[in-house]
Amino acid sequence: NAGVTQTPKFQVLKTGQSMTLQCAQDMNHEYMSWYRQDPGMGLRLIHYSVGAGITDQGEVPNGYNVSRSTTEDFPLRLLSAAPSQTSVYFCASSRRGWDEGNSPLHFGNGTRLTVT
Amino acid sequence: GESVGLHLPTLSVQEGDNSIINCAYSNSASDYFIWYKQESGKGPQFIIDIRSNMDKRQGQRVTVLLNKTVKHLSLQIAATQPGDSAVYFCAEYEQGAQKLVFGQGTRLTINP
C-alpha cells in the first residue's frame, strides 16, 4: 500500500511549455484533489474530483486542467507554463467526498516545479 | 470572507516542554477541523481532527481544543520531542464548498 504517489518529484520548465503532473493512489479513495503551496500562502485548492468522470474547480484553477478517467489516477496538466506557476504541488485523496461525510485528506510528497 | 489563520508564524520550545499552537477561523458554519504536520520535503501528514459537536479530542501526546464561541482551535503537544519539529497547519472544512481551507502554518522549533 503505497498511499498517494506523485511523479516527478522535481521539474524545471520554460515559459510556454506544457507538462502533466502525475498522481496515483492505491487506497480506492473516491475523492482526489490538487493543491499548490507557496511561501506564506498555505495550501490552495486547484481542482478536485469526487469520483471517476467528475471534476470541479477549486480556488485557483486558471492555467490547469484535470481529468479523472479512473479511480486511481488524477493527473494535473499545465497547458502553457508561466513563472507564476512555480510552486510545490500536492495531490491528496480521501475515502469519500465532503458532502457525504468528512474524512482526512492523505497527501503525496509533492512535485517541486520551477518555471523559468 | 472565510479564512483560517494562525496567531504566530513561529514557535520555539524547549525539548520536554508542552507546545501550544493556535488557530483562528472565521466561518461559523464550519463543522470539521484538522491539524496537519509537514516536515521538510514531505507532504502534510494528518495528526488529529475534531468535529464541531466536540470541544476536546485527545490522541497520543496531542490534544485539540475547539472553542466555537470565539472561533478558536488549538493543538497541544505534550513533552515535545525533536521529531516534532515541523510546520503545523490547521484546516477548516467549509460546508457546501467541498474543500478544506488551510491556514498559513506555524513552524515549531525544538531547542535542546
Interface residues (C-beta under 8 A of the other chain):
Chain A: V4 S33 Y35 G40 M41 G42 L43 R44 L45 Y48 V50 D56 G58 E59 F90 A92 G97 W98 D99 N102 P104 L105 H106 F107 G108 N109 G110
Chain B: D31 Y32 I34 Y36 G41 K42 G43 P44 Q45 F46 D49 R51 F89 Y93 G96 Q98 K99 L100 F102 G103 Q104 G105
